[in-house]
Amino acid sequence: MSAQPEDEGRTGDGKERLTLAIVEALKNRGLSQSEIARQYGVTRQHVSWIKHTYGGRLTPRESVLQRFPFRVPVKMGNTSPFKRLRDHGEYVVTGGVGMSEDKLQRLRSFYRKLRENDLVVEFNPNIPPIPGVSSRGGWAFRERTKDDEDLLIRVNEYTHIADELRDIWRFPAVDP
């Protein structure tokens, strides 16, 4: 008895193989990457890998993260300053369309804090944890200087921002 060749569209145990076409179709039906991952028994990171490797459409958030001005270690990514800057970038790209009211409210509070206190956000992986800012370190609010221009962020040796992307990291023309 000879074994039949494995169907290229199936895994070794006969399950349908997750492809970019399937990911895109499911996302178009409104499923999140987490939901797709659960449905196919893979990690959310695997779904993301398929999209990035095979040229899938990026979400506004993914597009912003590709242009994020800092290389943030994973442990410093689940912090309030990181999340607000990520949400800010998403807001700039989408005008707030598709963002939750909770995110938009947090963003308004973030902008108010920066404006009222004349602050910028600094990222430096060597900054120790600061209570009320980041329990993981890496982030600080600093008094704005002339060198900060009109950016939300402090440019330092850990900042990688192309000139054509600087507009993303300024206050938006219209707040959420």
C-alpha positions as CSV (number, residue, x, y, z in Angstrom):
1,M,0.0,0.0,0.0
2,S,1.6,3.3,-1.0
3,A,1.0,6.6,0.7
4,Q,-0.7,9.3,-1.3
5,P,1.2,12.6,-1.6
6,E,0.2,15.2,0.9
7,D,-2.2,17.8,-0.4
8,E,-0.3,21.1,-0.6
9,G,-3.3,22.9,0.8
10,R,-3.4,20.7,3.9
11,T,-1.2,20.1,6.9
12,G,0.1,16.7,7.8
13,D,-2.9,16.0,9.9
14,G,-5.3,16.9,7.1
15,K,-6.3,20.4,8.4
16,E,-6.6,23.2,5.9
17,R,-3.3,25.2,5.7
18,L,-3.6,28.8,6.6
19,T,-2.6,31.0,3.6
20,L,-2.5,34.7,2.9
21,A,-5.7,34.4,0.8
22,I,-7.5,32.8,3.7
23,V,-6.2,35.4,6.2
24,E,-7.3,38.2,3.9
25,A,-10.7,36.7,3.3
26,L,-11.3,36.2,7.0
27,K,-10.2,39.7,7.8
28,N,-12.5,41.0,5.1
29,R,-15.3,39.2,7.0
30,G,-14.4,41.1,10.1
31,L,-12.3,38.5,12.0
32,S,-9.4,39.7,14.0
33,Q,-5.9,38.1,13.7
34,S,-6.5,36.6,17.2
35,E,-9.8,35.0,16.1
36,I,-8.1,33.6,12.9
37,A,-5.3,32.2,15.0
38,R,-7.7,30.5,17.3
39,Q,-9.7,29.1,14.4
40,Y,-6.6,27.6,12.8
41,G,-4.8,26.5,16.0
42,V,-1.8,28.9,15.4
43,T,-0.5,31.9,17.2
44,R,-1.5,35.5,16.4
45,Q,2.2,36.0,15.5
46,H,2.0,33.3,12.9
47,V,-1.0,35.1,11.2
48,S,1.0,38.3,11.3
49,W,4.0,36.5,9.8
50,I,2.0,35.2,6.9
51,K,0.7,38.7,6.2
52,H,4.1,40.4,6.4
53,T,6.0,37.6,4.5
54,Y,3.5,37.3,1.6
55,G,2.6,40.9,1.2
56,G,-0.8,41.0,2.9
57,R,-2.6,44.3,3.6
58,L,-1.6,45.9,6.8
59,T,-3.9,47.3,9.4
60,P,-3.5,51.0,10.1
61,R,-1.8,50.0,13.4
62,E,0.6,47.7,11.7
63,S,1.4,50.4,9.2
64,V,2.2,52.8,12.0
65,L,4.3,50.3,13.8
66,Q,6.4,49.8,10.7
67,R,7.1,53.6,10.9
68,F,7.5,53.7,14.7
69,P,10.4,55.9,15.5
70,F,11.9,53.6,18.2
71,R,13.0,50.0,18.3
72,V,11.2,49.1,21.6
73,P,12.1,45.9,23.4
74,V,9.0,43.7,24.0
75,K,9.1,44.2,27.7
76,M,8.9,48.0,27.2
77,G,6.1,47.8,24.6
78,N,3.2,47.1,27.0
79,T,3.5,50.5,28.6
80,S,1.3,53.6,28.6
81,P,3.7,55.9,26.6
82,F,4.2,53.2,23.9
83,K,0.5,52.6,23.6
84,R,-0.4,56.3,23.4
85,L,2.2,56.9,20.7
86,R,1.0,53.8,18.8
87,D,-2.6,55.1,19.1
88,H,-1.5,58.6,18.1
89,G,0.0,57.1,14.9
90,E,-3.1,55.1,14.2
91,Y,-5.2,58.3,14.7
92,V,-3.0,60.3,12.3
93,V,-3.4,57.6,9.7
94,T,-7.1,56.9,10.1
95,G,-8.5,60.2,11.5
96,G,-9.9,58.0,14.3
97,V,-12.1,55.8,12.0
98,G,-12.3,52.3,13.6
99,M,-10.8,53.4,16.9
100,S,-12.7,52.8,20.1
101,E,-14.0,55.7,22.1
102,D,-11.8,54.5,25.0
103,K,-8.7,54.8,22.9
104,L,-9.7,58.2,21.6
105,Q,-10.4,59.4,25.2
106,R,-7.0,58.2,26.3
107,L,-5.4,60.0,23.4
108,R,-7.2,63.3,24.2
109,S,-5.9,63.0,27.8
110,F,-2.4,62.2,26.5
111,Y,-2.4,65.3,24.2
112,R,-3.8,67.5,27.1
113,K,-1.0,66.3,29.4
114,L,1.7,67.1,26.8
115,R,0.3,70.5,25.9
116,E,-0.6,71.7,29.4
117,N,2.8,70.7,30.9
118,D,4.8,71.5,27.7
119,L,6.2,67.9,27.6
120,V,7.6,65.5,25.1
121,V,7.9,61.7,25.3
122,E,11.5,60.3,25.5
123,F,12.4,56.7,24.8
124,N,15.8,55.4,26.0
125,P,16.0,51.7,27.0
126,N,18.4,52.8,29.8
127,I,15.8,55.0,31.6
128,P,14.9,53.2,34.8
129,P,11.2,52.5,35.8
130,I,9.4,55.8,36.7
131,P,6.2,55.4,38.8
132,G,3.2,56.7,36.9
133,V,5.1,56.5,33.6
134,S,6.5,53.1,33.0
135,S,7.0,50.3,35.5
136,R,9.3,48.7,32.9
137,G,11.5,51.6,32.3
138,G,12.5,53.0,28.9
139,W,10.1,56.0,28.9
140,A,10.0,59.4,30.4
141,F,8.1,62.7,30.0
142,R,10.6,65.6,29.6
143,E,10.1,69.3,29.5
144,R,10.0,70.5,25.9
145,T,13.1,72.3,24.6
146,K,13.6,74.4,21.5
147,D,15.4,71.3,19.9
148,D,12.1,69.3,20.2
149,E,10.5,71.6,17.7
150,D,6.8,70.7,17.5
151,L,7.3,66.9,17.8
152,L,5.6,64.8,20.5
153,I,8.8,62.9,20.9
154,R,12.3,63.7,21.9
155,V,14.8,62.9,19.2
156,N,17.9,61.1,20.6
157,E,20.3,58.3,19.6
158,Y,17.4,55.8,20.0
159,T,15.1,57.7,17.6
160,H,15.0,56.6,13.9
161,I,12.7,58.9,12.0
162,A,12.9,59.7,8.3
163,D,12.2,63.3,7.4
164,E,9.1,62.4,5.4
165,L,7.6,60.7,8.5
166,R,8.2,63.5,11.0
167,D,4.6,64.8,10.4
168,I,3.2,61.6,11.9
169,W,4.9,62.4,15.2
170,R,3.4,65.9,15.6
171,F,0.2,66.9,17.2
172,P,-2.7,66.3,14.8
173,A,-4.4,69.2,13.1
174,V,-7.7,68.1,14.8
175,D,-7.9,66.3,18.1
176,P,-10.1,63.2,18.5
